[in-house]
Amino acid sequence: MNHLSDTAADTLRFATAGSVDDGKSTLVGRLLHDSKSVLADQLEAVAHASASRGQATPDLALLTDGLRAEREQGITIDVAYRYFATPRRRFILADTPGHVQYTRNMVTGASTAELTIILVDARHGVVEQTRRHTAIAALLRVPQIVLAVNKMDLVGYEESVFAKIAEEYTAYVKELGGPEVTVIPISALAGDNVVDTSAHMDWYGGPTVLEHLESVPVSHHLAPCAARLPVQYVIRPQSPEHPDYRGYAGRIAEGTFRTGQQVRVLPSGRTTTITAIERLGTTVESAGALQSVTVLLSDDLDVARGDLIVPAGDAPPTTREVTATVCHVADQPLTTGQRVLLKHGTRTVKALVTDIASRLTLEDLSPYPHPGRLAANDIGQVHLRTAEPLPLDTYAHSRRTGSFILIDPADGTTLTAGMAGESFARPDPATDPAKDEEWDF
């Protein structure tokens, strides 16, 4: 049974990424304009802003560069979310920045995307930022990538230019073991192959960008994970009508729960049975991913915010040792021996960075071993030790319950976005810098 609404089931979440001035915002503006998803007053505002900058025609990039600072600088700074629809599908779009110092925002935009459009300038081809964005999309396990080779008008619409870029890029993605790739030659400024088929590139027989977006398969179950419910709130009405009511509320991250199902509460490991599921004030027999529910259990267990309810026969391992691939997003570096907070779902625990095992070199995808620190926008592998056990799926198993963030305990700054791997064995006391002692968290 599909527990998503018809609207949700036919909604594609996608992100755009690329280097500075590759034309992301222009592409999005063209997509919105040519698909007739822009209101008249929005077009009028864009035309006025363009005229004030001395431009003879409306700059469609301004449809997404909504912040005043962005318009003044002519760059994208923040992630700009846009919602639009065609007769075939609804879309949620995250237009992400191209500047290296804003790569962290690309992580935000792509973390829930089912498809990422990565732009390259046909004159420059695949550059370091292209590789960085592709590596992030692959690490985030975005299922589909569209490489949009933009500004084909500036290279005379030459097929050979497009073919060379497509070959280089697909080879890079293959090395990453990354997602499925579709390569499309476009001119966002002229509108070639964005919504309408280009008259200048009759050698290309594939879909336009919009045609591909409308036809690509959509699945909100982003990985083959069993049911997961992070407990956000314990409901105790304390009313005469419901003296014994105790409900556990949260948003189902993965899978489906059903009344009568035997479940396990983690990290305690206690088992019980679901006696009722409530959604929007109504009792239902079952509920699935992305729905907010309250579940009632047959036993009076000690369940609190941060606990995870899972099927009794398919529980993730509970561990204090975490190995993860991370993208560091803060200006301050992440260093070996640093004490942090780890937020996983609705649970936050103290943690220690016991080792920064490697940093990814984007040029050849080789690991640089034990760098000691990660700077802003670095991708690396880290080992962590938590003060309390965590029920942690691997990111390959679930993009939702296999991810976490590291937080600076001093000021609450988000430091790092993490994707959990398999738990690693406890280090040898002879080589472990902790000498197998208990850390003072």
Phi, psi and chi 1 to 4 in degrees:
 res  aa     phi    psi   chi1   chi2   chi3   chi4
   1 MET       -  137.0 -179.8 -178.6  -65.0      -
   2 ASN   -91.0  115.4 -175.1    0.1      -      -
   3 HIS   -91.8   -0.3  -64.7  -81.0      -      -
   4 LEU   -85.6  147.6  -66.7  172.3      -      -
   5 SER   -65.5  161.6   68.0      -      -      -
   6 ASP   -58.4  -35.5  -68.8  -20.5      -      -
   7 THR   -65.5  -46.6  -62.5      -      -      -
   8 ALA   -66.9  -38.3      -      -      -      -
   9 ALA   -67.5  -25.0      -      -      -      -
  10 ASP  -112.1   34.4 -159.7   28.0      -      -
  11 THR  -114.9  127.1  -60.9      -      -      -
  12 LEU  -103.6  123.3  175.2   68.6      -      -
  13 ARG   -94.7  122.5  -60.0 -179.0   68.4  103.4
  14 PHE  -139.9  158.2   71.4   99.1      -      -
  15 ALA  -125.2  155.0      -      -      -      -
  16 THR  -113.4  148.6   61.8      -      -      -
  17 ALA  -153.6  163.8      -      -      -      -
  18 GLY   158.5  175.8      -      -      -      -
  19 SER   -76.2  168.7  -60.6      -      -      -
  20 VAL   -59.1  135.1  178.0      -      -      -
  21 ASP    67.2   18.3  -65.2  -29.9      -      -
  22 ASP   -78.9  -12.8  -83.7   -6.4      -      -
  23 GLY   101.3   26.2      -      -      -      -
  24 LYS   -60.6  -51.6  -63.1 -179.0  -53.7  -58.2
  25 SER   -65.6  -34.4  -63.5      -      -      -
  26 THR   -65.7  -41.1  -59.2      -      -      -
  27 LEU   -60.1  -47.7  168.6   63.4      -      -
  28 VAL   -63.8  -43.0  173.7      -      -      -
  29 GLY   -60.3  -42.8      -      -      -      -
  30 ARG   -63.7  -40.9  174.1   63.2   64.5 -175.5
  31 LEU   -61.5  -45.1 -163.2   59.1      -      -
  32 LEU   -68.0  -41.7  -64.0  173.3      -      -
  33 HIS   -68.1  -50.6  179.2  -88.5      -      -
  34 ASP   -74.2  -20.5  -70.7    4.4      -      -
  35 SER   -90.6    7.3   63.6      -      -      -
  36 LYS    58.5   42.4  -62.5  178.5  173.9   56.9
  37 SER  -105.9   16.9  -58.4      -      -      -
  38 VAL  -116.9  132.0 -176.7      -      -      -
  39 LEU   -75.5  157.1  -61.0  176.3      -      -
  40 ALA   -60.6  -40.0      -      -      -      -
  41 ASP   -69.1  -29.2   59.1  -20.0      -      -
  42 GLN   -68.0  -43.2  -67.8  175.3  -58.2      -
  43 LEU   -62.3  -38.9  -81.1  176.8      -      -
  44 GLU   -64.8  -41.3 -176.5  178.7  -11.1      -
  45 ALA   -64.7  -40.2      -      -      -      -
  46 VAL   -66.5  -42.2  166.7      -      -      -
  47 ALA   -61.8  -40.8      -      -      -      -
  48 HIS   -66.0  -44.4  177.8   74.8      -      -
  49 ALA   -64.1  -39.2      -      -      -      -
  50 SER   -65.8  -42.6  -58.8      -      -      -
  51 ALA   -63.2  -36.9      -      -      -      -
  52 SER   -68.2  -18.9   67.1      -      -      -
  53 ARG   -97.2    7.0  -65.6  166.1   57.6  176.4
  54 GLY    82.6   18.1      -      -      -      -
  55 GLN   -94.1  137.6  -65.4  171.9  -68.2      -
  56 ALA   -77.2  -29.2      -      -      -      -
  57 THR  -120.9  155.3   57.4      -      -      -
  58 PRO   -58.9  134.1  -23.3   33.6      -      -
  59 ASP   -88.9  103.0 -177.7   -3.0      -      -
  60 LEU   -65.1  -17.5  -63.1  179.8      -      -
  61 ALA   -62.0  -25.5      -      -      -      -
  62 LEU   -70.7  -12.1  -63.8 -180.0      -      -
  63 LEU   -67.0  -23.4  -73.0  170.4      -      -
  64 THR  -112.8  -28.8   55.0      -      -      -
  65 ASP   -79.0   80.2  -72.7  -18.6      -      -
  66 GLY   -84.6  -21.5      -      -      -      -
  67 LEU   -77.3  144.8  -60.7  177.1      -      -
  68 ARG   -58.7  -41.8  177.3  177.0  -63.9  179.4
  69 ALA   -62.2  -34.7      -      -      -      -
  70 GLU   -67.3  -42.8  -67.0  176.3  -31.1      -
  71 ARG   -65.9  -37.8  -66.3 -168.7  176.8 -165.8
  72 GLU   -68.3  -37.6  -70.5  174.9   -9.3      -
  73 GLN   -90.1  -15.9  -62.6  179.0   56.0      -
  74 GLY    71.6   27.8      -      -      -      -
  75 ILE  -133.5  162.2   62.7  171.6      -      -
  76 THR   -92.8  128.4  -57.7      -      -      -
  77 ILE  -109.1  -55.5  -64.4  174.4      -      -
  78 ASP   -97.1  168.1 -157.2   -0.4      -      -
  79 VAL   -76.1  122.7  179.1      -      -      -
  80 ALA  -102.9  116.3      -      -      -      -
  81 TYR   -94.3  134.6  -70.6   95.0      -      -
  82 ARG  -133.7  145.4  -67.4  -66.1  179.7  -91.7
  83 TYR  -120.7  127.6  -54.0   85.1      -      -
  84 PHE  -150.3  170.8   69.3  101.6      -      -
  85 ALA  -147.7  151.9      -      -      -      -
  86 THR  -121.0  172.7   67.9      -      -      -
  87 PRO   -58.9  -19.9  -28.1   36.7      -      -
  88 ARG   -98.0  -23.0  -63.2 -175.4   61.4 -176.4
  89 ARG  -166.4  154.4  177.9  169.4  -79.0  174.8
  90 ARG   -99.9  152.6  -67.1  174.8  174.1   84.5
  91 PHE  -134.4  141.9  -58.9   94.5      -      -
  92 ILE  -119.1  116.9  -58.7  174.3      -      -
  93 LEU  -112.6  134.4  154.8   70.6      -      -
  94 ALA  -115.9  109.1      -      -      -      -
  95 ASP   -90.0  111.7 -176.4   29.9      -      -
  96 THR  -102.6  157.8   68.0      -      -      -
  97 PRO   -70.0  158.8  -15.8   30.0      -      -
  98 GLY  -103.1  -22.4      -      -      -      -
  99 HIS   -63.5  143.5  -79.6   66.4      -      -
 100 VAL   -57.3  -39.4  172.3      -      -      -
 101 GLN   -70.4   -9.4   62.1  -95.6   41.3      -
 102 TYR  -111.2   17.2  -58.2  125.6      -      -
 103 THR   -58.3  -32.5  -59.4      -      -      -
 104 ARG   -56.9  -32.6   66.8 -160.2   79.0  176.1
 105 ASN   -70.7  -27.0  -67.3    2.0      -      -
 106 MET   -65.2  -35.8 -170.9  -97.2  179.8      -
 107 VAL   -60.1  -43.3  175.6      -      -      -
 108 THR   -61.5  -47.0  -59.4      -      -      -
 109 GLY   -67.9  -35.1      -      -      -      -
 110 ALA   -89.8  -12.0      -      -      -      -
 111 SER   -63.6  -28.5   61.2      -      -      -
 112 THR  -112.9    9.1   57.9      -      -      -
 113 ALA   -80.8  147.8      -      -      -      -
 114 GLU  -100.1   -7.5  -65.1  159.5  -54.2      -
 115 LEU  -155.6  141.9  179.9  147.2      -      -
 116 THR  -124.9  129.5  -63.3      -      -      -
 117 ILE   -95.4  117.7  -61.3  176.6      -      -
 118 ILE  -108.7  123.8  -63.3  179.2      -      -
 119 LEU   -96.5  144.9  -86.8   78.7      -      -
 120 VAL  -130.5  148.4  -62.9      -      -      -
 121 ASP   -79.7  124.2 -172.0  -36.0      -      -
 122 ALA   -57.9  -25.5      -      -      -      -
 123 ARG   -75.9  -27.2  -61.4  169.2  -61.0  175.1
 124 HIS  -108.8  -23.6  -54.5  142.5      -      -
 125 GLY    71.7 -153.8      -      -      -      -
 126 VAL   -77.4  121.8  176.7      -      -      -
 127 VAL  -119.3  179.5  -63.5      -      -      -
 128 GLU   -57.9  -42.4 -179.3 -178.8   -3.3      -
 129 GLN   -67.0  -31.7 -167.9   69.0  -22.6      -
 130 THR   -61.1  -46.0  -49.2      -      -      -
 131 ARG   -65.4  -39.0  -69.5 -171.1  -71.9  -91.8
 132 ARG   -62.7  -49.3 -174.3 -171.8  -55.9  -85.7
 133 HIS   -63.5  -36.8  -73.6  151.8      -      -
 134 THR   -67.9  -41.7  -57.2      -      -      -
 135 ALA   -61.8  -41.5      -      -      -      -
 136 ILE   -64.6  -44.9  -69.5  172.8      -      -
 137 ALA   -60.5  -40.0      -      -      -      -
 138 ALA   -67.5  -43.1      -      -      -      -
 139 LEU   -64.9  -35.7  -71.0  170.5      -      -
 140 LEU   -78.1   -1.8  -68.7  172.2      -      -
 141 ARG    57.2   42.4  -66.6 -174.3  177.9  -93.0
 142 VAL   -66.9  124.6  178.9      -      -      -
 143 PRO   -65.8  -31.4  -20.0   31.6      -      -
 144 GLN  -131.8  139.8  -58.3  -88.6  -13.8      -
 145 ILE  -123.4  135.1  -72.6 -179.5      -      -
 146 VAL  -109.5  118.7  171.7      -      -      -
 147 LEU   -91.5  111.8 -179.3   71.9      -      -
 148 ALA   -98.0  109.1      -      -      -      -
 149 VAL   -84.1   99.0 -177.3      -      -      -
 150 ASN   -90.5  166.4 -166.6   22.3      -      -
 151 LYS    63.0   36.3  -54.9 -172.3 -178.7 -177.1
 152 MET   -62.5  -24.3  -72.9  -64.0  -64.3      -
 153 ASP   -64.8  -26.5   53.0  -45.2      -      -
 154 LEU   -84.3   -5.8  -60.2 -177.2      -      -
 155 VAL  -119.2   23.7  -65.5      -      -      -
 156 GLY    68.4   22.9      -      -      -      -
 157 TYR    55.2   35.2  -63.4  103.9      -      -
 158 GLU   -75.2  124.7  -73.6  -68.8  -27.4      -
 159 GLU   -63.0  -35.9 -179.2 -179.2    6.4      -
 160 SER   -64.2  -36.1   59.4      -      -      -
 161 VAL   -64.4  -46.6  174.6      -      -      -
 162 PHE   -61.5  -45.4  168.9   76.0      -      -
 163 ALA   -62.5  -39.7      -      -      -      -
 164 LYS   -64.7  -43.7 -179.0  179.7  178.8 -178.5
 165 ILE   -65.8  -43.4  -66.6  172.0      -      -
 166 ALA   -61.0  -41.9      -      -      -      -
 167 GLU   -64.9  -45.6 -178.4 -179.7    5.7      -
 168 GLU   -63.2  -42.3  178.8 -176.5   -3.3      -
 169 TYR   -70.5  -45.3 -175.2   78.7      -      -
 170 THR   -63.7  -32.3   52.7      -      -      -
 171 ALA   -66.1  -39.7      -      -      -      -
 172 TYR   -64.6  -44.1 -179.7   78.3      -      -
 173 VAL   -64.5  -36.4  174.7      -      -      -
 174 LYS   -62.7  -38.9 -173.7  176.0 -179.2  179.8
 175 GLU   -63.0  -35.2  -71.4 -177.6   50.1      -
 176 LEU   -72.5  -17.2  -77.3  172.4      -      -
 177 GLY    67.0   33.4      -      -      -      -
 178 GLY   -85.2 -163.4      -      -      -      -
 179 PRO   -76.6  178.5   26.2  -33.0      -      -
 180 GLU   -69.5  139.1 -177.0  177.4  -22.7      -
 181 VAL  -120.7  135.8  175.8      -      -      -
 182 THR  -121.5  127.8  -59.2      -      -      -
 183 VAL  -109.4  127.2 -172.0      -      -      -
 184 ILE  -129.7  127.2  -56.4  175.6      -      -
 185 PRO   -83.6  130.0   30.7  -31.6      -      -
 186 ILE  -141.3  165.4   68.8  168.2      -      -
 187 SER  -131.3  103.1  169.8      -      -      -
 188 ALA   -63.6  -36.6      -      -      -      -
 189 LEU   -66.0  -42.6 -171.9   62.7      -      -
 190 ALA   -90.0  -15.0      -      -      -      -
 191 GLY    90.1   10.7      -      -      -      -
 192 ASP   -69.0  122.2  -67.6  -72.4      -      -
 193 ASN    61.7   21.4  -75.3  -19.9      -      -
 194 VAL   -89.4  -65.6  178.2      -      -      -
 195 VAL  -108.9  -43.1  172.3      -      -      -
 196 ASP  -102.6  146.1  -58.7  -43.2      -      -
 197 THR   -65.0  137.6  -58.9      -      -      -
 198 SER   -76.2  137.3  172.2      -      -      -
 199 ALA   -84.8   -8.2      -      -      -      -
 200 HIS   -96.7  -10.4  -59.0   99.4      -      -
 201 MET  -129.1   63.9  -68.2  179.7  -81.1      -
 202 ASP   -69.1  -11.3   54.4    5.2      -      -
 203 TRP   -75.4  -13.1   44.1  -96.5      -      -
 204 TYR   -98.0  125.2  171.7   73.1      -      -
 205 GLY  -112.4    9.4      -      -      -      -
 206 GLY   -87.5 -172.4      -      -      -      -
 207 PRO   -78.1  159.9   31.4  -36.6      -      -
 208 THR   -74.7  170.9   66.8      -      -      -
 209 VAL   -58.7  -48.4  172.8      -      -      -
 210 LEU   -65.7  -39.9 -177.0   60.0      -      -
 211 GLU   -59.2  -40.5  -74.1  171.8  -11.4      -
 212 HIS   -68.1  -41.7 -174.9   70.4      -      -
 213 LEU   -62.6  -34.7  -65.7  177.7      -      -
 214 GLU   -76.9  -21.0  -72.9 -178.9  -33.5      -
 215 SER  -110.5  -14.8   61.0      -      -      -
 216 VAL   -66.6  140.4   69.6      -      -      -
 217 PRO   -61.6  142.4  -21.4   32.3      -      -
 218 VAL  -115.4  131.7  173.8      -      -      -
 219 SER  -142.4  121.6  173.1      -      -      -
 220 HIS   -84.6   -7.1  -67.7  -86.3      -      -
 221 HIS   -89.7   93.3  -60.5  -77.8      -      -
 222 LEU   -76.7   -7.8  -58.5  176.9      -      -
 223 ALA  -158.5  159.6      -      -      -      -
 224 PRO   -80.0   65.9   30.3  -35.5      -      -
 225 CYS  -105.1  146.6 -174.0      -      -      -
 226 ALA   -72.1  176.6      -      -      -      -
 227 ALA   -64.3  140.3      -      -      -      -
 228 ARG  -141.4  128.8  -57.4  -74.7 -173.2 -101.2
 229 LEU  -129.5  100.6  174.3   61.4      -      -
 230 PRO   -71.0  126.2  -14.7   29.2      -      -
 231 VAL   -76.7  120.6  176.1      -      -      -
 232 GLN   -97.9  -32.8 -176.3  172.7    0.3      -
 233 TYR  -155.2  139.1 -171.0   68.9      -      -
 234 VAL   -99.6  123.2  178.9      -      -      -
 235 ILE  -100.8  117.5  -59.6  175.7      -      -
 236 ARG  -129.0   94.3  -65.7  -68.1  -54.0  -84.1
 237 PRO   -61.9  -30.2  -19.1   30.8      -      -
 238 GLN    56.0   44.2  -58.9  -67.0  -29.5      -
 239 SER  -116.0  152.9   64.0      -      -      -
 240 PRO   -59.9  -31.6  -22.1   32.2      -      -
 241 GLU   -69.7  -29.4  -64.1   82.2    4.5      -
 242 HIS  -134.0   68.1  -54.5  -78.5      -      -
 243 PRO   -66.7  -26.3   25.5  -34.7      -      -
 244 ASP  -110.5   12.5  -59.9  -40.4      -      -
 245 TYR   -70.7  130.1 -175.7   96.9      -      -
 246 ARG  -144.2  109.8 -173.9 -168.5  -64.3  -95.7
 247 GLY  -117.0  151.8      -      -      -      -
 248 TYR  -118.2  111.4  -53.5  100.9      -      -
 249 ALA  -102.3  147.2      -      -      -      -
 250 GLY   177.0  179.2      -      -      -      -
 251 ARG  -106.0  123.0 -170.4 -176.0 -166.4 -151.8
 252 ILE   -62.9  122.2  -62.0  175.0      -      -
 253 ALA   -82.4  -38.1      -      -      -      -
 254 GLU  -146.5  153.5  -59.3  -79.0    1.9      -
 255 GLY    70.1 -160.6      -      -      -      -
 256 THR  -134.5  136.8  -60.0      -      -      -
 257 PHE  -110.4  146.9  -73.7   97.1      -      -
 258 ARG  -133.0  148.2  -65.5  177.8  173.9   82.6
 259 THR   -59.9  135.8  -59.0      -      -      -
 260 GLY    89.8   -4.9      -      -      -      -
 261 GLN   -75.7  138.1 -178.6  178.0    4.6      -
 262 GLN   -82.2  129.9 -170.1  175.7   41.4      -
 263 VAL  -130.9  165.1  -66.6      -      -      -
 264 ARG  -122.0  139.5 -172.0 -178.6  -56.4  -86.7
 265 VAL  -103.2  124.0  179.1      -      -      -
 266 LEU  -112.6  146.8  -59.7  174.6      -      -
 267 PRO   -89.4    0.6   31.5  -35.3      -      -
 268 SER   -65.8  -32.1   69.9      -      -      -
 269 GLY    85.3    4.4      -      -      -      -
 270 ARG   -72.9  141.8  -56.2  -73.1  -67.6  -84.2
 271 THR  -106.1  151.3   58.5      -      -      -
 272 THR  -160.6 -172.2 -176.5      -      -      -
 273 THR  -128.2  140.5  -58.1      -      -      -
 274 ILE   -74.9  120.7  -64.0  176.7      -      -
 275 THR   -95.7  -23.3   58.0      -      -      -
 276 ALA  -161.1  151.5      -      -      -      -
 277 ILE  -126.7  126.5  -59.3  174.3      -      -
 278 GLU  -114.7  134.9  -61.9  175.4   -6.9      -
 279 ARG  -140.3  124.2 -178.7  170.4 -178.8  -97.1
 280 LEU    53.2   39.7  -58.1  175.5      -      -
 281 GLY    79.0    5.0      -      -      -      -
 282 THR  -122.0  139.8  -58.4      -      -      -
 283 THR   -78.5  129.5  -59.7      -      -      -
 284 VAL  -125.0  158.2  -64.1      -      -      -
 285 GLU   -77.2  -31.0  -74.9  -61.6  -48.8      -
 286 SER  -153.9  162.3   62.0      -      -      -
 287 ALA  -152.0  150.9      -      -      -      -
 288 GLY  -126.9 -172.1      -      -      -      -
 289 ALA   -52.1  138.7      -      -      -      -
 290 LEU    76.6    2.9  -52.3 -175.6      -      -
 291 GLN   -94.6  140.2  -67.2 -175.5  -24.0      -
 292 SER   -90.3  126.8  -64.6      -      -      -
 293 VAL  -140.4  168.3  -61.9      -      -      -
 294 THR  -123.9  126.9  -60.2      -      -      -
 295 VAL  -109.4  145.1  -60.2      -      -      -
 296 LEU  -112.6  140.2  -79.2   68.3      -      -
 297 LEU  -114.9  153.2  -55.3  176.6      -      -
 298 SER   -73.5  -25.3   60.3      -      -      -
 299 ASP  -112.0  150.2  -61.3  -70.7      -      -
 300 ASP   -86.6   80.7 -172.4   11.8      -      -
 301 LEU   -94.0  162.1  -57.8 -178.4      -      -
 302 ASP   -84.9   91.3 -179.0   13.5      -      -
 303 VAL  -114.7  131.6 -178.0      -      -      -
 304 ALA  -133.9  169.0      -      -      -      -
 305 ARG   -55.0  135.4  172.8 -178.4  170.3   85.4
 306 GLY   100.2  -16.8      -      -      -      -
 307 ASP   -72.7  162.4  -73.3   -6.5      -      -
 308 LEU  -125.9  124.7 -173.6   67.4      -      -
 309 ILE   -97.5  126.9  -61.4  175.3      -      -
 310 VAL  -138.6  163.1  -57.0      -      -      -
 311 PRO   -60.2  141.6  -22.8   33.3      -      -
 312 ALA   -59.8  -30.9      -      -      -      -
 313 GLY   -95.8    5.0      -      -      -      -
 314 ASP  -147.2   68.2 -163.3  -17.1      -      -
 315 ALA  -101.0  142.1      -      -      -      -
 316 PRO   -71.5  158.8   28.9  -35.3      -      -
 317 PRO   -67.1  145.8   24.4  -33.7      -      -
 318 THR  -103.9  125.6  -59.7      -      -      -
 319 THR  -147.2  158.3 -178.1      -      -      -
 320 ARG  -108.5   -3.2  -70.8 -178.9   55.8 -162.9
 321 GLU  -112.0  121.5  -53.2  -76.8   -2.2      -
 322 VAL  -125.0  129.4  179.3      -      -      -
 323 THR  -110.0  131.3  -62.7      -      -      -
 324 ALA  -148.4  150.7      -      -      -      -
 325 THR   -91.3  134.8  -62.0      -      -      -
 326 VAL  -132.4  155.1  -58.5      -      -      -
 327 CYS  -117.2  116.7 -180.0      -      -      -
 328 HIS   -81.3  126.8 -170.4   61.1      -      -
 329 VAL  -114.3   -6.7  -60.0      -      -      -
 330 ALA   -94.0  156.9      -      -      -      -
 331 ASP   -69.1  -36.5  -69.8  -32.1      -      -
 332 GLN   -76.4  141.6   62.9 -166.5   90.1      -
 333 PRO   -73.2  160.9   26.4  -34.3      -      -
 334 LEU  -100.4  128.6 -176.1   74.7      -      -
 335 THR  -125.6  154.6   58.6      -      -      -
 336 THR   -61.4  134.8  -59.5      -      -      -
 337 GLY    89.4   -1.5      -      -      -      -
 338 GLN   -76.3  138.9 -173.9  171.1  -14.6      -
 339 ARG   -93.8  130.8  -73.9  167.7  170.4   76.6
 340 VAL  -138.4  174.5  -65.1      -      -      -
 341 LEU  -106.9  138.2  -63.6  177.0      -      -
 342 LEU  -112.0  120.6 -172.6  154.5      -      -
 343 LYS  -106.5  117.9 -174.0  176.3 -170.8  -58.3
 344 HIS  -125.5  112.9  171.3 -112.8      -      -
 345 GLY    62.3 -121.9      -      -      -      -
 346 THR  -101.5    9.7   55.5      -      -      -
 347 ARG  -110.9  135.2 -172.2  177.8 -174.3   85.1
 348 THR  -124.2  126.4  -57.8      -      -      -
 349 VAL  -131.9  159.7  -59.5      -      -      -
 350 LYS   -75.2  146.6  -64.9  178.0 -179.1  179.0
 351 ALA  -148.2  162.2      -      -      -      -
 352 LEU  -127.5  134.0 -180.0   82.7      -      -
 353 VAL   -80.5  101.2 -178.7      -      -      -
 354 THR   -82.3  -24.2   56.2      -      -      -
 355 ASP  -163.7  140.9 -175.0   29.3      -      -
 356 ILE  -103.6   99.2  -62.5  178.8      -      -
 357 ALA   -69.8  -36.0      -      -      -      -
 358 SER  -165.0  162.7   62.9      -      -      -
 359 ARG  -125.8  134.9 -177.1  179.6   67.4 -124.2
 360 LEU   -77.6  127.9 -176.8   66.2      -      -
 361 THR   -92.1  113.9  -56.5      -      -      -
 362 LEU   -70.4  -27.7  -66.7  176.8      -      -
 363 GLU   -61.6  -45.3  -72.8   75.3   10.3      -
 364 ASP  -125.3    8.8   57.9    5.3      -      -
 365 LEU    62.7   21.5  -61.1  177.4      -      -
 366 SER   -87.3  148.0   63.3      -      -      -
 367 PRO   -84.5  134.2   28.7  -31.3      -      -
 368 TYR   -94.5  112.5  179.8   85.0      -      -
 369 PRO   -74.3  141.1   25.8  -33.2      -      -
 370 HIS    44.3   61.6  -58.5  -71.2      -      -
 371 PRO   -72.4  -15.5   27.9  -35.7      -      -
 372 GLY    84.8  -21.5      -      -      -      -
 373 ARG  -159.6  156.8   55.8 -174.2  -79.8  159.7
 374 LEU  -121.8  130.0  -65.2  176.6      -      -
 375 ALA   -93.8  174.2      -      -      -      -
 376 ALA   -54.4  132.1      -      -      -      -
 377 ASN    77.9   -0.2  -57.8  -46.6      -      -
 378 ASP   -71.2  146.9  -81.0  -13.0      -      -
 379 ILE  -113.5  131.3  -61.3  169.5      -      -
 380 GLY  -156.6  179.8      -      -      -      -
 381 GLN  -113.8  132.8 -173.3  179.2   59.3      -
 382 VAL  -127.4  157.3  -57.8      -      -      -
 383 HIS  -115.1  135.3  -64.6  163.2      -      -
 384 LEU  -128.3  150.2  -56.0  161.3      -      -
 385 ARG  -123.9  125.4 -179.5  174.3  -59.6  163.4
 386 THR   -99.8  152.4   60.5      -      -      -
 387 ALA   -73.8  -24.5      -      -      -      -
 388 GLU  -130.2  152.4  -57.0  170.4   29.1      -
 389 PRO   -67.6  144.0   21.7  -31.4      -      -
 390 LEU  -120.9  136.1  -76.0  177.5      -      -
 391 PRO   -85.3   98.8   27.6  -29.2      -      -
 392 LEU  -120.8  117.2 -163.6   62.6      -      -
 393 ASP   -74.3  160.3  -75.2  -61.4      -      -
 394 THR   -77.0  153.2   63.8      -      -      -
 395 TYR   -64.8  -30.3 -166.5   76.5      -      -
 396 ALA   -64.6  -27.5      -      -      -      -
 397 HIS   -84.1  -35.2 -163.7   51.4      -      -
 398 SER  -156.5  122.1  170.4      -      -      -
 399 ARG   -68.9  -20.8  -72.2  174.4   67.5 -172.1
 400 ARG   -91.4  -48.8  -62.0 -171.9 -179.3  105.1
 401 THR   -96.1    2.2   55.8      -      -      -
 402 GLY  -103.8    8.0      -      -      -      -
 403 SER  -114.3  159.3   60.2      -      -      -
 404 PHE  -158.9  170.7   61.0   85.8      -      -
 405 ILE  -127.6  151.1   59.2  173.1      -      -
 406 LEU  -102.5  138.1  -60.3 -178.1      -      -
 407 ILE  -125.6  141.9  -59.0  170.2      -      -
 408 ASP   -72.8  117.6 -173.3  -23.0      -      -
 409 PRO   -67.0  -17.5   23.4  -31.7      -      -
 410 ALA   -76.3  -42.5      -      -      -      -
 411 ASP  -132.0    3.4   58.3   11.9      -      -
 412 GLY    80.5    8.7      -      -      -      -
 413 THR   -67.9  135.4  -60.1      -      -      -
 414 THR   -73.2  124.7  -62.2      -      -      -
 415 LEU   -97.9  -46.0  -59.9  172.3      -      -
 416 THR  -149.9  140.7  -53.3      -      -      -
 417 ALA  -100.0  126.4      -      -      -      -
 418 GLY  -117.4  147.1      -      -      -      -
 419 MET  -125.8  110.5  -66.1  146.5  -84.0      -
 420 ALA   -72.2  139.7      -      -      -      -
 421 GLY  -106.4 -162.2      -      -      -      -
 422 GLU   -69.3  146.6  -59.3  -68.3  -16.5      -
 423 SER   -64.2  137.8  -60.5      -      -      -
 424 PHE   -96.9  155.5   68.0  102.0      -      -
 425 ALA   -64.5  152.8      -      -      -      -
 426 ARG   -62.7  131.8 -167.4  167.6 -177.8   81.8
 427 PRO   -62.5  157.0  -18.6   31.0      -      -
 428 ASP   -66.2  126.8 -175.7  -21.3      -      -
 429 PRO   -55.3  -26.5  -23.5   32.8      -      -
 430 ALA   -71.7  -25.7      -      -      -      -
 431 THR  -113.7  -15.8   58.8      -      -      -
 432 ASP   -71.5  128.5  179.1   22.6      -      -
 433 PRO   -61.0  -20.7   19.2  -30.7      -      -
 434 ALA   -80.9   -9.6      -      -      -      -
 435 LYS    54.6   30.0  -61.8  -60.1 -178.6 -173.2
 436 ASP    63.8   19.8 -152.8   28.1      -      -
 437 GLU   -92.1  164.0   62.2 -177.0  -45.0      -
 438 GLU   -77.3  130.8  -70.1  -62.3  -41.5      -
 439 TRP   -80.0  143.4  -74.1   88.8      -      -
 440 ASP   -87.2   99.8  179.0   12.3      -      -
 441 PHE   -84.4      -  -74.5   93.6      -      -
